[in-house]
Amino acid sequence: MIKEDGSLTVVDEENNSITVYILFAFEVPELRKKYIAYTLDNNVESEDINMLISEIDYDNNEIKSIPEEEMPTVLEIYNAAKESLLNEE
């Protein structure tokens, strides 16, 4: 469950429990997968933010690396989602 501060505790591929701070979530319908853009630090005001994107399984709170062959599609949808969010502000 995502907390009020935007954090979520997930399990990575190495079975480590980590807290991520979700910037936004998006879905790639043609891949039938969900993704999150997130940081490992809640200081999102910093200009030196290190953002990551991972596939997420909300049912099990697991994040996975994106396979290389899916990366162009995921980045295309991510960029469109980011533009949409920026245009709303």
For each residue, the residues with C-beta under 8 A, 3 or more apart:
1: 8
2: 6 7 8 22
3: 6 7 8
4:
5: 21 42
6: 2 3 21 22 23 42
7: 2 3 19 20 21 22 42
8: 1 2 3 19 20 22 36 61
9: 17 18 19 20 61
10: 17 18 19 20 56 61 62 63
11: 15 16 17 18 60 61 62 63
12: 15 16 18 62 63
13: 63 64 65
14:
15: 11 12
16: 11 12
17: 9 10 11
18: 9 10 11 12 40
19: 7 8 9 10 40
20: 7 8 9 10 36 38 39 40 52 63
21: 5 6 7 38 39 40 41 42 44
22: 2 6 7 8 25 36 37 38
23: 6 36 37 38 39 44 51
24: 36 37 81 82 85
25: 22 34 35 36 37 56
26: 34 35 37 77 78 81
27: 33 34 35 77
28: 31 32 33 34 35 70 73 74 77
29: 32
30: 73
31: 28 70 73 74
32: 28 29
33: 27 28 55 70
34: 25 26 27 28 55 56 57 58
35: 25 26 27 28 53 54 55 56 66 74 77 78
36: 8 20 22 23 24 25 53 54 56 63
37: 22 23 24 25 26 51 52 53 78 82
38: 20 21 22 23 51 52 53 54
39: 20 21 23 42 43 44 49 50 51 52
40: 18 19 20 21 50 52
41: 21 44 46 49 50
42: 5 6 7 21 39
43: 39 46 49
44: 21 23 39 41 49
45:
46: 41 43 49
47:
48:
49: 39 41 43 44 46
50: 39 40 41
51: 23 37 38 39
52: 20 37 38 39 40
53: 35 36 37 38 66 74 78
54: 35 36 38 63 64 65 66
55: 33 34 35 63 64 65 66
56: 10 25 34 35 36 61 62 63 64
57: 34 60 61 62 63 64
58: 34 61
59:
60: 11 57
61: 8 9 10 11 56 57 58
62: 10 11 12 56 57
63: 10 11 12 13 20 36 54 55 56 57
64: 13 54 55 56 57
65: 13 54 55
66: 35 53 54 55 70 71 74
67: 70 71
68: 71
69:
70: 28 31 33 66 67 73 74
71: 66 67 68 74 75
72: 75 76
73: 28 30 31 70 76 77
74: 28 31 35 53 66 70 71 77 78
75: 71 72 78 79
76: 72 73 79 80
77: 26 27 28 35 73 74 80 81
78: 26 35 37 53 74 75 81 82
79: 75 76 82 83
80: 76 77 83 84
81: 24 26 77 78 84 85
82: 24 37 78 79 85 86
83: 79 80 86 87
84: 80 81 87 88
85: 24 81 82 88 89
86: 82 83 89
87: 83 84
88: 84 85
89: 85 86
